[in-house]
């Protein structure tokens, strides 16, 4: 198996969080509010649409055919094809890095 090196650590930029400002939070302003009410609102994390994969095309009829074949025990499992696919995936992963 080939060896690989992990590069030096890189700094990560700050995560933008849209949290409630302290003045608008009654628990911080000094009012008596149960601790669970103050912590129940989770902050929102800003995300980018550029990282969205979008919708995935799925052939639901084919998925149902395969699911039925697996449940019935009639799905053909060919070890050599599985092995070849695993080796090919490993080769592809090594080429992209």
Backbone as CSV, one residue per row, in Angstrom:
resi,resn,N_x,N_y,N_z,CA_x,CA_y,CA_z,C_x,C_y,C_z
1,UNK,0.854,-1.179,0.000,0.000,0.000,0.000,0.892,1.230,0.000
2,UNK,0.552,2.229,-0.740,1.386,3.425,-0.815,1.177,4.304,0.407
3,UNK,2.259,4.989,0.770,2.151,5.888,1.921,1.681,7.255,1.446
4,UNK,1.161,8.021,2.353,0.722,9.360,2.020,1.051,10.274,3.181
5,UNK,1.149,11.549,2.884,1.465,12.531,3.908,0.291,13.473,4.083
6,UNK,0.107,13.874,5.307,-0.903,14.877,5.602,-0.178,16.206,5.688
7,UNK,-0.622,17.174,4.932,0.044,18.472,4.896,-0.120,19.250,6.187
8,UNK,0.535,20.379,6.217,0.466,21.247,7.389,-0.961,21.751,7.584
9,UNK,-1.291,22.046,8.829,-2.636,22.532,9.104,-2.819,23.918,8.502
10,UNK,-4.026,24.182,8.080,-4.348,25.477,7.491,-5.353,26.178,8.379
11,UNK,-5.256,27.493,8.495,-6.239,28.206,9.311,-7.611,28.149,8.652
12,UNK,-8.621,28.084,9.468,-9.996,28.036,8.997,-10.651,29.367,9.329
13,UNK,-11.382,29.919,8.382,-12.052,31.198,8.598,-13.178,31.080,9.610
14,UNK,-13.617,32.195,10.092,-14.680,32.232,11.093,-16.011,31.819,10.480
15,UNK,-16.845,31.196,11.277,-18.185,30.803,10.860,-19.131,31.932,11.220
16,UNK,-19.935,32.347,10.254,-20.878,33.423,10.516,-22.132,32.840,11.155
17,UNK,-22.489,33.365,12.318,-23.653,32.890,13.046,-24.583,34.064,13.281
18,UNK,-25.859,33.881,12.967,-26.860,34.908,13.219,-27.503,34.628,14.571
19,UNK,-26.879,35.093,15.630,-27.405,34.869,16.974,-28.214,36.076,17.429
20,UNK,-29.063,35.880,18.422,-29.861,36.964,18.974,-28.943,37.907,19.739
21,UNK,-29.022,39.217,19.496,-28.167,40.151,20.229,-28.475,40.115,21.725
22,UNK,-27.488,40.376,22.599,-27.705,40.295,24.034,-28.829,41.194,24.546
23,UNK,-29.018,42.378,23.983,-30.057,43.291,24.469,-31.452,42.728,24.202
24,UNK,-31.624,41.954,23.133,-32.932,41.408,22.803,-33.203,40.094,23.521
25,UNK,-32.199,39.516,24.154,-32.363,38.255,24.865,-32.771,38.555,26.296
26,UNK,-33.998,38.204,26.729,-34.478,38.543,28.075,-33.628,37.931,29.185
27,UNK,-33.031,36.777,28.954,-32.229,36.153,29.999,-30.980,36.974,30.295
28,UNK,-30.446,37.642,29.273,-29.246,38.452,29.465,-29.626,39.830,29.999
29,UNK,-30.799,40.317,29.627,-31.217,41.654,30.029,-31.572,41.733,31.507
30,UNK,-31.682,40.608,32.208,-31.939,40.636,33.636,-33.323,40.165,34.027
31,UNK,-34.203,39.880,33.088,-35.530,39.367,33.415,-35.401,37.922,33.897
32,UNK,-36.400,37.476,34.642,-36.367,36.093,35.109,-37.047,35.209,34.082
33,UNK,-36.250,34.457,33.334,-36.729,33.537,32.313,-36.063,32.199,32.594
34,UNK,-36.804,31.105,32.523,-36.163,29.808,32.737,-34.992,29.600,31.785
35,UNK,-33.980,28.891,32.236,-32.781,28.676,31.428,-33.094,27.962,30.124
36,UNK,-34.100,27.089,30.114,-34.425,26.358,28.893,-34.993,27.277,27.824
37,UNK,-35.703,28.319,28.218,-36.271,29.245,27.238,-35.170,30.051,26.574
38,UNK,-34.128,30.382,27.319,-33.045,31.181,26.757,-32.181,30.357,25.816
39,UNK,-32.053,29.058,26.059,-31.170,28.235,25.243,-31.903,27.461,24.161
40,UNK,-33.230,27.535,24.099,-33.975,26.732,23.135,-33.820,27.247,21.706
41,UNK,-33.567,28.532,21.519,-33.412,29.081,20.176,-31.981,28.857,19.715
42,UNK,-31.794,27.950,18.751,-30.458,27.653,18.239,-30.047,28.728,17.248
43,UNK,-28.775,29.115,17.240,-28.312,30.113,16.277,-28.353,29.529,14.861
44,UNK,-28.544,30.389,13.898,-28.588,29.961,12.502,-27.217,30.129,11.886
45,UNK,-26.788,29.148,11.098,-25.505,29.201,10.429,-25.752,29.550,8.975
46,UNK,-25.040,30.550,8.489,-25.185,30.966,7.103,-24.546,29.922,6.198
47,UNK,-25.240,29.518,5.147,-24.706,28.553,4.197,-24.693,29.166,2.810
48,UNK,-23.892,28.600,1.958,-23.765,29.093,0.598,-24.498,28.166,-0.359
49,UNK,-25.187,28.721,-1.315,-25.860,27.908,-2.320,-24.852,27.300,-3.294
50,UNK,-23.624,27.828,-3.322,-22.601,27.303,-4.209,-22.207,25.884,-3.822
51,UNK,-22.384,25.499,-2.570,-22.016,24.155,-2.134,-23.170,23.174,-2.247
52,UNK,-24.323,23.646,-2.655,-25.491,22.771,-2.776,-25.326,21.846,-3.974
53,UNK,-25.592,20.561,-3.770,-25.476,19.597,-4.856,-26.672,19.653,-5.796
54,UNK,-27.732,20.285,-5.363,-28.930,20.352,-6.186,-29.729,19.061,-6.093
55,UNK,-30.664,18.892,-6.978,-31.486,17.691,-6.950,-30.746,16.541,-7.626
56,UNK,-30.958,15.348,-7.125,-30.293,14.166,-7.649,-31.283,13.393,-8.509
57,UNK,-30.907,13.083,-9.758,-31.822,12.309,-10.599,-31.861,10.856,-10.126
58,UNK,-33.043,10.379,-9.779,-33.211,9.012,-9.285,-34.275,8.324,-10.128
59,UNK,-33.924,7.147,-10.651,-34.881,6.333,-11.397,-35.594,5.449,-10.379
60,UNK,-36.710,5.918,-9.868,-37.419,5.224,-8.792,-37.882,3.832,-9.208
61,UNK,-38.228,3.644,-10.486,-38.626,2.310,-10.953,-37.466,1.326,-10.821
62,UNK,-36.261,1.761,-11.209,-35.085,0.892,-11.109,-34.750,0.608,-9.640
63,UNK,-34.882,1.608,-8.789,-34.640,1.420,-7.357,-35.592,0.374,-6.804
64,UNK,-36.860,0.443,-7.191,-37.852,-0.530,-6.724,-37.549,-1.941,-7.236
65,UNK,-37.084,-2.053,-8.502,-36.720,-3.357,-9.054,-35.570,-3.975,-8.258
66,UNK,-34.545,-3.186,-7.974,-33.394,-3.694,-7.220,-33.806,-4.053,-5.802
67,UNK,-34.608,-3.203,-5.177,-35.071,-3.477,-3.807,-35.856,-4.794,-3.753
68,UNK,-36.742,-5.009,-4.729,-37.516,-6.243,-4.767,-36.607,-7.462,-4.967
69,UNK,-35.616,-7.336,-5.857,-34.699,-8.448,-6.115,-33.878,-8.787,-4.875
70,UNK,-33.450,-7.772,-4.125,-32.692,-8.022,-2.897,-33.583,-8.705,-1.866
71,UNK,-34.809,-8.238,-1.719,-35.730,-8.835,-0.747,-36.077,-10.282,-1.118
72,UNK,-36.192,-10.574,-2.417,-36.535,-11.925,-2.866,-35.326,-12.852,-2.914
73,UNK,-34.134,-12.292,-2.810,-32.927,-13.109,-2.901,-32.530,-13.433,-4.318
74,UNK,-33.041,-12.676,-5.293,-32.723,-12.938,-6.693,-31.756,-11.916,-7.288
75,UNK,-31.229,-11.002,-6.470,-30.282,-10.001,-6.983,-28.933,-10.674,-7.193
76,UNK,-28.382,-10.591,-8.405,-27.116,-11.289,-8.682,-25.928,-10.561,-8.028
77,UNK,-25.209,-11.283,-7.177,-24.009,-10.731,-6.549,-22.820,-11.439,-7.180
78,UNK,-22.004,-10.688,-7.911,-20.842,-11.253,-8.597,-19.597,-10.675,-7.936
79,UNK,-18.904,-11.482,-7.133,-17.759,-10.970,-6.370,-16.681,-10.308,-7.221
80,UNK,-16.434,-10.812,-8.415,-15.381,-10.212,-9.248,-15.752,-8.800,-9.682
81,UNK,-17.024,-8.571,-9.986,-17.460,-7.214,-10.357,-17.353,-6.267,-9.166
82,UNK,-17.712,-6.759,-7.978,-17.623,-5.929,-6.774,-16.166,-5.576,-6.504
83,UNK,-15.278,-6.566,-6.605,-13.849,-6.323,-6.395,-13.281,-5.340,-7.398
84,UNK,-13.631,-5.511,-8.669,-13.150,-4.588,-9.702,-13.616,-3.157,-9.438
85,UNK,-14.861,-3.007,-9.011,-15.390,-1.670,-8.723,-14.681,-1.040,-7.533
86,UNK,-14.360,-1.859,-6.522,-13.649,-1.332,-5.351,-12.236,-0.886,-5.725
87,UNK,-11.551,-1.667,-6.556,-10.206,-1.301,-6.997,-10.261,-0.035,-7.847
88,UNK,-11.222,0.047,-8.755,-11.357,1.227,-9.610,-11.634,2.470,-8.778
89,UNK,-12.472,2.342,-7.740,-12.769,3.492,-6.879,-11.514,3.935,-6.150
90,UNK,-10.710,2.985,-5.681,-9.473,3.327,-5.007,-8.501,4.050,-5.927
91,UNK,-8.422,3.606,-7.170,-7.533,4.246,-8.154,-8.018,5.672,-8.432
92,UNK,-9.325,5.843,-8.570,-9.873,7.180,-8.828,-9.612,8.116,-7.651
93,UNK,-9.741,7.617,-6.430,-9.506,8.451,-5.261,-8.044,8.883,-5.178
94,UNK,-7.129,8.013,-5.540,-5.711,8.372,-5.494,-5.357,9.393,-6.568
95,UNK,-6.036,9.377,-7.702,-5.729,10.313,-8.790,-6.199,11.728,-8.469
96,UNK,-7.248,11.888,-7.681,-7.802,13.221,-7.413,-7.014,13.962,-6.342
97,UNK,-6.169,13.286,-5.584,-5.426,13.981,-4.528,-4.058,14.382,-4.963
